[in-house]
């Protein structure tokens, strides 16, 4: 028994070490962008569902939080403040599925093909969702969702979503970023992004390690019908989101489990659909119910699932037709542990950066803001919590 537990923890540790520098890099870049882009600017740019607006929503979301709970809360906040509902959902999708850290981690653990597929399928999912909303979303349902949103029921990470820690004032991007207030803002956002994602990341790594160590590949091969290649490709995008919904792991935390599923035999498109489904896990479906009402939660479940499946099929057959699907027999789960290679040197460098940002966070009132992360949303729907651009010198 203890040997099995040690084996699972060893795999978890190896995966963690493999992706540490990528996470720090991704969260730092996200913090830099959020430090100079005002939340009010985002709302103003997302006022309709035209293609240009949805493109902006995807771009702004990709530069935002990668925590699924925070992304869902932020999308509700944008909707309450005047953003178009479709644009808010596009922002939400991009916030968890088109972020830099996710792409880097996919490349490290699974191969560059998965990173490219993620960034190809994400826009496909947004387009499909926009079409479904245009055809199926009725004004009555949308009005009811807006009334429910205005009630301001708490979901998760509400305080984090309500905070606007961007730096105002005069000057260009670099001047504001490199100012003392700018650096403080970056440190606050960086640490709070980590705080938002840490639980799901740890749970995802532990689950992936346990499944990799304890569930034999024969089970997955039978489950994913790998002896029937065409059938496996057809059912992969259908099954992937269902596995994600039942896993309770969201955001970047589901990538380690995706590694295990890929090694077990799920199709290429099934992996991508699985990763997209971080926005449909059961706790988040319950949050949709609180935010927008039961009917809209059901509508989001059906339309999001359909969009994920279509995106999975597009990726499956596009990359398969181009010969870009990796050889599944070469799939591996990191088990090497520590060694003096480029990963170790990158981890040391980025851990020093993270330490510097953490020190600044602690010296500039960060812990007090951290306590507000899970707080209730503002009761009017129009107030904003501000951080580093006020009161920190």
VEXDREN-2710 file (C-alpha; in Angstrom, 1 decimal):
% VEXDREN-2710
k/r/px/py/pz
1/UNK/0.0/0.0/0.0
2/UNK/2.7/2.5/1.0
3/UNK/4.7/1.7/-2.1
4/UNK/1.6/2.5/-4.2
5/UNK/1.1/5.8/-2.4
6/UNK/4.8/6.7/-2.8
7/UNK/4.6/5.9/-6.5
8/UNK/1.6/8.2/-6.9
9/UNK/3.2/11.0/-5.0
10/UNK/6.4/10.5/-7.0
11/UNK/4.5/11.0/-10.3
12/UNK/2.8/14.1/-8.8
13/UNK/6.1/15.6/-7.7
14/UNK/7.7/15.0/-11.1
15/UNK/4.8/16.6/-12.9
16/UNK/4.9/19.6/-10.5
17/UNK/8.6/20.1/-11.1
18/UNK/8.2/19.9/-14.8
19/UNK/5.6/22.7/-15.0
20/UNK/6.6/25.1/-12.2
21/UNK/8.6/27.6/-14.3
22/UNK/5.9/27.7/-16.9
23/UNK/3.2/28.5/-14.3
24/UNK/5.3/31.3/-12.9
25/UNK/6.0/32.7/-16.4
26/UNK/2.3/32.6/-17.3
27/UNK/1.0/34.2/-14.2
28/UNK/3.7/36.9/-14.4
29/UNK/2.6/37.8/-18.0
30/UNK/-1.0/37.8/-17.0
31/UNK/-0.3/40.0/-14.0
32/UNK/1.6/42.5/-16.2
33/UNK/-1.4/42.8/-18.6
34/UNK/-4.0/43.1/-15.8
35/UNK/-1.9/45.8/-14.1
36/UNK/-2.2/48.2/-17.0
37/UNK/-5.7/47.3/-18.5
38/UNK/-8.6/48.8/-16.6
39/UNK/-11.7/46.7/-16.0
40/UNK/-13.9/49.5/-17.1
41/UNK/-12.1/49.4/-20.5
42/UNK/-12.9/45.8/-20.8
43/UNK/-16.6/46.4/-20.2
44/UNK/-16.7/49.2/-22.7
45/UNK/-15.2/47.0/-25.4
46/UNK/-17.6/44.1/-24.9
47/UNK/-20.9/45.8/-25.6
48/UNK/-22.2/43.6/-28.4
49/UNK/-21.7/40.2/-30.1
50/UNK/-20.2/41.3/-33.4
51/UNK/-17.2/39.2/-34.6
52/UNK/-14.7/42.1/-33.9
53/UNK/-16.1/42.3/-30.3
54/UNK/-15.8/38.6/-29.8
55/UNK/-12.2/38.7/-31.1
56/UNK/-11.5/41.4/-28.5
57/UNK/-13.2/39.4/-25.8
58/UNK/-11.0/36.4/-26.6
59/UNK/-7.8/38.5/-26.6
60/UNK/-8.7/40.2/-23.3
61/UNK/-9.7/36.9/-21.8
62/UNK/-6.4/35.3/-22.9
63/UNK/-4.6/38.0/-20.9
64/UNK/-6.7/37.5/-17.8
65/UNK/-7.1/35.0/-15.0
66/UNK/-6.6/31.3/-15.7
67/UNK/-8.7/30.2/-12.7
68/UNK/-12.0/28.8/-13.9
69/UNK/-13.9/30.0/-10.8
70/UNK/-12.4/33.5/-11.1
71/UNK/-13.1/33.6/-14.8
72/UNK/-16.8/32.6/-14.3
73/UNK/-17.2/35.2/-11.5
74/UNK/-15.5/37.9/-13.7
75/UNK/-17.8/37.1/-16.7
76/UNK/-20.8/37.6/-14.4
77/UNK/-19.3/40.9/-13.2
78/UNK/-18.8/42.1/-16.7
79/UNK/-22.3/41.1/-17.7
80/UNK/-23.8/43.0/-14.8
81/UNK/-21.8/46.1/-15.7
82/UNK/-23.1/46.2/-19.3
83/UNK/-21.1/43.7/-21.3
84/UNK/-22.9/41.6/-23.9
85/UNK/-23.7/38.1/-22.5
86/UNK/-22.1/36.4/-25.5
87/UNK/-19.0/38.5/-25.3
88/UNK/-18.8/37.8/-21.6
89/UNK/-19.0/34.1/-22.3
90/UNK/-16.3/34.4/-25.0
91/UNK/-14.1/36.2/-22.4
92/UNK/-14.7/33.4/-19.9
93/UNK/-13.7/30.7/-22.4
94/UNK/-10.5/32.5/-23.4
95/UNK/-9.7/33.2/-19.7
96/UNK/-9.3/29.5/-19.0
97/UNK/-8.5/27.9/-22.4
98/UNK/-6.3/30.4/-24.3
99/UNK/-3.9/31.6/-21.6
100/UNK/-0.2/31.5/-22.0
101/UNK/0.5/29.2/-19.1
102/UNK/-1.9/26.5/-20.3
103/UNK/-0.2/26.5/-23.7
104/UNK/3.3/26.2/-22.2
105/UNK/2.3/23.4/-19.9
106/UNK/0.6/21.5/-22.7
107/UNK/3.8/21.7/-24.7
108/UNK/5.9/20.6/-21.8
109/UNK/3.8/17.6/-20.7
110/UNK/2.2/16.5/-24.0
111/UNK/3.8/18.1/-27.0
112/UNK/3.6/21.3/-29.1
113/UNK/0.8/19.8/-31.2
114/UNK/-1.6/20.0/-28.2
115/UNK/-0.7/23.6/-27.6
116/UNK/-1.5/24.5/-31.2
117/UNK/-4.7/22.4/-31.1
118/UNK/-5.8/24.2/-28.0
119/UNK/-5.3/27.6/-29.6
120/UNK/-7.0/26.5/-32.8
121/UNK/-10.0/24.8/-31.1
122/UNK/-10.6/27.7/-28.7
123/UNK/-11.7/30.2/-31.3
124/UNK/-13.8/27.4/-33.0
125/UNK/-15.6/26.9/-29.7
126/UNK/-16.3/30.6/-29.3
127/UNK/-17.6/30.8/-32.9
128/UNK/-19.9/27.8/-32.4
129/UNK/-21.1/29.1/-29.1
130/UNK/-21.9/32.5/-30.6
131/UNK/-23.9/30.9/-33.4
132/UNK/-25.8/28.8/-30.9
133/UNK/-26.6/31.8/-28.8
134/UNK/-27.7/33.8/-31.8
135/UNK/-30.1/31.0/-32.9
136/UNK/-31.3/29.6/-29.6
137/UNK/-30.9/32.2/-26.9
138/UNK/-34.3/33.9/-26.4
139/UNK/-34.7/37.4/-24.9
140/UNK/-36.9/36.1/-22.1
141/UNK/-34.2/33.7/-21.0
142/UNK/-31.5/36.3/-21.2
143/UNK/-33.7/38.8/-19.3
144/UNK/-34.2/36.3/-16.5
145/UNK/-30.5/35.6/-16.4
146/UNK/-29.8/39.3/-16.0
147/UNK/-32.3/39.7/-13.2
148/UNK/-30.8/36.7/-11.4
149/UNK/-27.3/38.1/-12.0
150/UNK/-28.3/41.4/-10.4
151/UNK/-29.2/39.6/-7.2
152/UNK/-25.5/39.2/-6.7
153/UNK/-25.6/35.7/-5.1
154/UNK/-22.1/34.5/-4.2
155/UNK/-20.4/31.7/-6.1
156/UNK/-16.6/31.5/-5.7
157/UNK/-13.7/33.9/-5.9
158/UNK/-16.2/36.8/-5.9
159/UNK/-13.8/39.2/-4.2
160/UNK/-11.1/38.4/-6.7
161/UNK/-13.4/39.0/-9.6
162/UNK/-14.5/42.4/-8.2
163/UNK/-11.1/43.8/-7.7
164/UNK/-9.6/46.1/-10.3
165/UNK/-5.9/46.4/-9.4
166/UNK/-4.8/48.1/-12.6
167/UNK/-2.6/51.2/-12.5
168/UNK/-4.2/54.4/-13.7
169/UNK/-2.6/57.8/-14.4
170/UNK/-0.6/59.2/-17.2
171/UNK/2.2/57.6/-19.3
172/UNK/2.6/54.7/-21.6
173/UNK/2.6/51.0/-20.9
174/UNK/6.2/50.7/-19.7
175/UNK/6.1/53.8/-17.6
176/UNK/3.1/52.7/-15.7
177/UNK/4.3/49.1/-15.4
178/UNK/7.8/50.0/-14.1
179/UNK/6.5/52.6/-11.6
180/UNK/6.5/51.6/-7.9
181/UNK/2.7/51.4/-8.1
182/UNK/2.9/49.3/-11.2
183/UNK/5.3/46.8/-9.7
184/UNK/3.2/46.6/-6.6
185/UNK/0.1/45.9/-8.7
186/UNK/1.9/43.1/-10.6
187/UNK/3.0/41.5/-7.3
188/UNK/-0.5/41.6/-5.9
189/UNK/-2.2/40.2/-9.0
190/UNK/0.6/37.5/-9.3
191/UNK/0.1/36.2/-5.8
192/UNK/-3.7/36.3/-5.9
193/UNK/-3.7/34.4/-9.2
194/UNK/-1.7/31.7/-7.5
195/UNK/-4.0/31.7/-4.5
196/UNK/-7.0/31.3/-6.9
197/UNK/-5.6/28.4/-8.8
198/UNK/-3.5/26.6/-6.2
199/UNK/-6.3/24.3/-4.8
200/UNK/-7.4/23.0/-8.2
201/UNK/-3.8/22.6/-9.3
202/UNK/-2.8/20.6/-6.3
203/UNK/-5.9/18.4/-6.5
204/UNK/-5.4/17.9/-10.2
205/UNK/-1.8/16.8/-9.8
206/UNK/-2.7/14.4/-7.0
207/UNK/-5.6/12.9/-8.9
208/UNK/-3.4/12.5/-12.0
209/UNK/-0.6/10.9/-10.0
210/UNK/-3.0/8.5/-8.3
211/UNK/-4.7/7.5/-11.6
212/UNK/-1.4/7.1/-13.4
213/UNK/0.0/4.9/-10.6
214/UNK/-3.1/2.8/-9.8
215/UNK/-5.3/2.5/-12.9
216/UNK/-3.9/0.1/-15.5
217/UNK/-3.7/1.2/-19.2
218/UNK/-5.8/-1.8/-20.1
219/UNK/-8.8/-0.2/-18.4
220/UNK/-8.4/3.1/-20.4
221/UNK/-7.8/1.2/-23.7
222/UNK/-11.1/-0.7/-23.2
223/UNK/-12.9/2.5/-22.0
224/UNK/-11.8/4.6/-25.0
225/UNK/-12.2/1.7/-27.5
226/UNK/-8.6/2.0/-28.8
227/UNK/-8.9/-1.3/-30.6
228/UNK/-11.4/0.4/-33.0
229/UNK/-9.5/3.5/-34.2
230/UNK/-12.3/5.2/-36.1
231/UNK/-14.8/4.6/-33.3
232/UNK/-12.3/5.9/-30.8
233/UNK/-11.9/9.1/-32.8
234/UNK/-15.6/9.5/-33.0
235/UNK/-16.4/9.0/-29.4
236/UNK/-13.4/10.8/-28.0
237/UNK/-14.8/14.4/-28.2
238/UNK/-18.1/13.1/-26.8
239/UNK/-16.6/11.4/-23.8
240/UNK/-13.8/13.9/-23.0
241/UNK/-16.1/16.6/-21.5
242/UNK/-18.1/14.0/-19.6
243/UNK/-15.0/12.7/-17.9
244/UNK/-14.0/16.4/-17.0
245/UNK/-17.5/17.1/-15.6
246/UNK/-17.2/14.1/-13.2
247/UNK/-13.5/14.9/-12.3
248/UNK/-14.3/18.1/-10.3
249/UNK/-10.9/19.4/-11.5
250/UNK/-10.8/22.7/-13.4
251/UNK/-8.5/25.1/-15.2
252/UNK/-4.8/24.2/-15.4
253/UNK/-5.3/21.4/-12.9
254/UNK/-6.9/19.2/-15.5
255/UNK/-3.8/19.1/-17.7
256/UNK/-2.0/16.5/-15.7
257/UNK/-5.1/14.3/-15.9
258/UNK/-5.2/14.9/-19.6
259/UNK/-1.7/13.5/-19.8
260/UNK/-2.9/10.3/-18.2
261/UNK/-6.0/10.0/-20.4
262/UNK/-3.9/10.5/-23.6
263/UNK/-1.5/7.8/-22.5
264/UNK/-4.5/5.6/-21.7
265/UNK/-5.9/5.9/-25.3
266/UNK/-8.4/8.8/-25.5
267/UNK/-8.3/10.4/-29.0
268/UNK/-6.5/13.7/-29.8
269/UNK/-9.8/15.6/-30.1
270/UNK/-11.0/14.0/-27.0
271/UNK/-8.1/15.4/-25.0
272/UNK/-8.8/18.9/-26.3
273/UNK/-12.5/18.6/-25.5
274/UNK/-11.7/17.3/-22.0
275/UNK/-9.5/20.3/-21.4
276/UNK/-12.1/22.8/-22.6
277/UNK/-14.7/21.2/-20.2
278/UNK/-13.1/22.8/-17.1
279/UNK/-16.0/25.3/-17.4
280/UNK/-18.6/22.5/-17.0
281/UNK/-17.5/20.7/-13.9
282/UNK/-20.3/20.1/-11.3
283/UNK/-19.3/22.9/-8.9
284/UNK/-19.2/25.5/-11.7
285/UNK/-22.6/24.3/-13.0
286/UNK/-23.9/25.0/-9.6
287/UNK/-22.4/28.5/-9.7
288/UNK/-24.1/29.1/-13.1
289/UNK/-27.4/28.2/-11.4
290/UNK/-26.7/30.8/-8.7
291/UNK/-25.5/33.4/-11.1
292/UNK/-28.1/33.1/-13.9
293/UNK/-30.8/30.7/-12.7
294/UNK/-31.5/27.0/-13.3
295/UNK/-32.8/27.4/-16.9
296/UNK/-29.8/29.4/-18.1
297/UNK/-27.4/27.0/-16.3
298/UNK/-29.0/24.1/-18.3
299/UNK/-28.8/26.2/-21.5
300/UNK/-25.1/26.8/-20.8
301/UNK/-24.5/23.1/-20.1
302/UNK/-26.0/22.1/-23.5
303/UNK/-24.5/24.8/-25.6
304/UNK/-21.0/24.7/-24.0
305/UNK/-21.0/20.9/-24.4
306/UNK/-22.0/21.1/-28.0
307/UNK/-19.3/23.8/-28.7
308/UNK/-16.6/21.7/-27.0
309/UNK/-17.6/18.6/-29.0
310/UNK/-17.5/20.4/-32.3
311/UNK/-14.2/22.0/-31.4
312/UNK/-12.8/18.5/-30.5
313/UNK/-14.0/17.1/-33.9
314/UNK/-12.5/20.0/-35.8
315/UNK/-9.1/19.5/-34.1
316/UNK/-9.3/15.7/-34.4
317/UNK/-9.9/15.6/-38.2
318/UNK/-7.9/18.8/-39.1
319/UNK/-4.8/17.7/-37.3
320/UNK/-5.3/14.1/-38.3
321/UNK/-5.6/15.1/-42.0
322/UNK/-2.4/17.2/-41.7
323/UNK/-0.5/14.4/-40.0
324/UNK/0.0/16.4/-36.9
325/UNK/-1.4/14.0/-34.3
326/UNK/1.5/12.8/-32.1
327/UNK/2.3/9.1/-31.9
328/UNK/0.2/8.0/-28.9
329/UNK/2.5/5.0/-28.2
330/UNK/5.2/7.5/-27.3
331/UNK/3.1/9.3/-24.7
332/UNK/4.8/9.4/-21.3
333/UNK/4.1/10.5/-17.8
334/UNK/7.0/12.5/-16.2
335/UNK/8.6/10.3/-13.5
336/UNK/12.3/11.4/-13.7
337/UNK/12.3/13.7/-10.7
338/UNK/15.0/16.2/-10.1
339/UNK/18.1/16.4/-12.4
340/UNK/20.4/19.1/-13.6
341/UNK/18.7/19.9/-16.9
342/UNK/17.1/23.0/-18.4
343/UNK/14.0/22.5/-16.4
344/UNK/15.9/22.8/-13.1
345/UNK/17.7/25.9/-14.2
346/UNK/14.5/27.5/-15.4
347/UNK/12.7/26.6/-12.2
348/UNK/15.5/28.2/-10.1
349/UNK/15.3/31.4/-12.1
350/UNK/11.6/31.7/-12.0
351/UNK/11.3/30.7/-8.4
352/UNK/13.6/33.6/-7.6
353/UNK/11.3/35.9/-9.6
354/UNK/8.3/34.5/-7.7
355/UNK/10.0/35.1/-4.4
356/UNK/10.8/38.7/-5.3
357/UNK/7.1/39.3/-6.2
358/UNK/6.0/37.6/-3.0
359/UNK/8.2/39.8/-0.8
360/UNK/6.8/42.9/-2.5
361/UNK/3.3/41.6/-2.0
362/UNK/3.9/41.1/1.7
363/UNK/5.4/44.5/2.1
364/UNK/2.7/46.4/0.4
365/UNK/-0.5/45.4/2.1
366/UNK/-1.1/42.2/0.0
367/UNK/-2.3/39.9/2.8
368/UNK/-5.2/42.2/3.6
369/UNK/-6.3/42.0/0.0
370/UNK/-5.9/38.3/-0.1
371/UNK/-8.4/37.9/2.7
372/UNK/-11.0/39.6/0.4
373/UNK/-10.6/37.1/-2.5
374/UNK/-13.5/34.9/-1.6
375/UNK/-15.7/37.8/-0.4
376/UNK/-19.2/38.5/-1.7
377/UNK/-19.6/40.6/-4.9
378/UNK/-20.5/44.2/-4.6
379/UNK/-24.2/44.6/-3.9
380/UNK/-24.9/47.1/-6.6
381/UNK/-23.1/45.4/-9.4
382/UNK/-21.3/48.6/-10.3
383/UNK/-18.7/49.2/-7.6
384/UNK/-15.1/48.1/-7.9
385/UNK/-12.5/47.1/-5.4
386/UNK/-9.3/48.8/-6.2
387/UNK/-5.9/47.6/-5.1
388/UNK/-2.4/48.7/-6.0
389/UNK/-3.3/51.9/-7.7
390/UNK/-4.7/53.3/-4.5
391/UNK/-2.8/53.7/-1.3
392/UNK/0.4/51.8/-2.0
393/UNK/3.7/53.7/-2.3
END
